[in-house]
Amino acid sequence: MIVVQASDPYLRRAVKRLARPEEDVFVADPVALEALEWGFPRLVVRDERHRRAPLGPRVPVVDVDDETVLRWDQERRAEELPPDRVDHLAACLSSLIDRVGSEPTWVDRALADLSRASGRRLPMPLRAFGRRVLEFPSYYTSLHPIADRCGTSRGALKARFRRRDLPSPFIYLRWFRILAAAEVLSDRSVTVAAAASRLGFTSNGNLCRMMRSVCDITPTEARTVRGWNRLLVTFAWRHLSADALDAWVSLEDLFERKAA
């Protein structure tokens, strides 16, 4: 997930163009602010007007000041055949973003762990689904935002899964939220109530009940490496069979991004 705090629409579009196919880009308040406070962005791109906004610890930041943007545009216009403004901005930003935002995050590691548990690389649509939920679990609390990102209705989304003999997408949503809970709870200084608040649960009791009903695990168990491994293996065994992963491959246009 990339959060863009910039008023320049060309800069916003350039960042969207550079984003990974499987990740969200949030540019509009208040969701972008919520993503900074409650989510796990891999990168923040901001202009001069937003440098005083508070950021979480260890969030990589690309600062782009007005003078730099102006210089880039002057260089663009100086060319004999000036390229598209968004294309040029994206090219200028690319090396900065690659340098600052290339380190693996806990979400990258979680998806890699899940790939190993399932015995093969996760298909792109499944990685896109999982990354969105893991990076912003308090936003993806239901299928409505997932369906919105897919450009469809909740019912149509469920029907696509049903036609492929896949469980409801809500099942996968709940599993990925539990993985996010395990990551938050791995910090033993975080209480169950604090974890529930960050993850978008109305109470710590609701978090405990969901963990118990989905995978029969307690928050205390989820804090441990053994609990994490148990979650991965159980998830893979129940819902990531070879047939299920093949069905996910056929959902390749699930999060198809329109050109920025």
N, C-alpha and C positions, 0 to 999 in steps of 0.2 A: 504494500500500500504506500502510495506517495500522497502527501498532503501539500498542496500548493497554496501559499499565502502571498498572493500577488494580485494587483489590480489590472495589470496589462493583459488583455485577452489573448494577444499573440504569444505571450510567455506561457500562459495557461495551456494553450493548444499545443505549443512545442513540447511541454512536459508530457502531456497526454500521448503525443506521438512517440516519445521515447520510452514510455512505460512498457513493462513486460506484458505479453499478451494475457497472462493469468492474474494480473493484479488490478486493484481499484486505484483510481486517482480521484481524490476529493478536492474540489476547488472552492466550493460555496459554503459560506457560513449558514447555519450553525453546525452542520454536520462535520465540516472540516475541523472546527474547534473541538467537537466531541471526539473526533478521531485522535486528536493530539492528547486529549485528557484521558480517554478510556481505552484507546486502541494501541496497537503496536506497529506504528509506521516504520518502514525501513528507511524512509528518507523524507525530509522536509525541504521544499524549495520556497524561498521567500525573498521579497524585495525589501527595500530600505524601510518602508512604512510598517513592516511587521517584525522588525528585529527585536523589539522589546517584549514581544509576546512570550509568555513562559513556555518552556519545552520540558519534556520529561528527560530523565537521565539517559545519556548515551544515545540520543536520537541524532543520527547524522544529518547535517544541514548543508545546503548549498545556498549561499547568499549571493544574490544578483542585484547590484546597485544600478541606479538609473544611468550613471555615466558609462558603465560597461555595456548596457543594452544599446545606448546611443552610439557608442563606438562600433559595436557589431553591425548596427544598421548602416552606419556610414561606410563601413567596409563592403557591405552588400551592395549599396548603391554605386560604389566606385567601380564595380565590375562591369565589363563591357555588356554582358547580358545578366542583369541582376536576377538572382534566383528568387523563388518564392520566399516571402518574409518568414513564414513559419518554418519552412524547410531550413533556412539559414540559421534561425535561432536554435532549432533542434540540433543542428550540426555543431554550433558553438557550445551548447550546453552538454553535449554528449560526453565529452571527456571529463567534465567536472562531475557529472552524475556518476559515471563509471568509477571514478576515483574515490568518491565519497561514499557511494551507496553500494559497493560491490561485496562487502563483507557478509558472509552468511549470517542470517538471523536465526533465532530459535525456531521460527516457523519453517525456514529452510531445513533445519535439522529434523524437525518433527515430521515433515513430509518425506524426508529421506529415510527416517526410521520406519515410517509406515510402508514405504516401498519395499524395504528389506523384509518386513513382516509378511507382506503379501507375495513376495517372491518375484516381483517384476516392477519395472518403473510404472508409476501411476500415470494413467492417460491425462493429457492436458486438461480436458474438462473437469476431471476429478481434482486435479491440482488447483485449478482455478476456483472451484467450489470450496475446497478446503482452505486455501490461502485466504480467501475473503473472510470466512468465518473465524479462522484462527487469528487473523490480524485485527479484527474488529468484532469480537463476539457480542458486545453490548448493542451493536447495531443490527446484526443478523440474529435476532432472537426468534424470528418467525420466517415463514416462506415468502412473505410479502416483499421485503427488500431483495431477496434472491430473484424472485420473479421479475421485479422491476429491472434488475441488472440484465436479465435475459430478454427483456422487451416483450414479456408475455404476462398472462394472468397466472394466478396460483393454480387454478384448475387445469389450465393448459399445460403447465409445467408438470403437474402430477400425472397427467395423461401421457406425456412423453416418456416418463419413467415407466408407467404401467405397460405401455406398448412394448417395452424392451424387457419385460419381466424383472424390472428392478424394484426394490422396495421404495416406498415413498421417499422423496428427497428430504422430508422432515426427519427421517431416521438418520440420514447422513449428517444433517444439520446438528442434531442432538449429539452425535458422536464427536464431531469436531468441537463443539462447545465444551464437552467433557475433557477433551485433550487440552483445550485452552485452560480449563479449570486446573488440571493437573500441573500445567506449567506455572500458573500463578501460585498455586499452593506449594510448589517445590521450594519457594522461599518460606522457610518456617516462621519467619517473623510476621507473615501475612495471616491474619485470622480468617476463618471461614466466612464470617460476615463481611469482611473487607473484600475477599475474593468474589463473593456473590454480588456485591455492589458493583465492582469493576466489570463483571461479566454480564451484567444486565438482568440478574435475577431479582425478584421482588423481595426475597428473604433468603437467609442461609438455609432455612428448612426446605425451600423449593430446590435449591442446589443439591442438597443432600438426597432429597427424594428422587431427583432425576438421575443422579449418579447411581443410586441403588437400583432403580427400575431398569435403566438401560444396560448396566454392566455389573451390577451387584458389587459395587466397590464403595468404600467410605472415603471421605476427604482425607482422613489420616493415612489410609493405605495409598491414596493417590499422590501423597507427598513424596513417596519413596521411589527409587529406581525400579524396584521390583513391581510396584504398582503401575508405573509407567509402561513397563514391558508387558504386563498383563493386559493393560488397555489396548496396546498395539496388537498383540496376538489375538485377543478376543474380537476386536474390530475386523481384522483381516479374515479371521476364520468365519465370521458370521456374514460379512457383507462385501468382501473383496476377493471372491473366488475368481478363477480364470474367466468363467462365463460372465460374471458381473463386470469385470474390468473390460472385457470385450464389448459389453453393452455400453459402458461409459465411452469407449472410443467412438461409438456411433453418435454420440452427443457432441461432436466436435464443434458445432456452431452454437453451443449453449450460451457462451459469453462472447460471442463474436462482436468485436469492437468496430464501430463505424470510424471512418477516417476522421482525424481531428482537423 
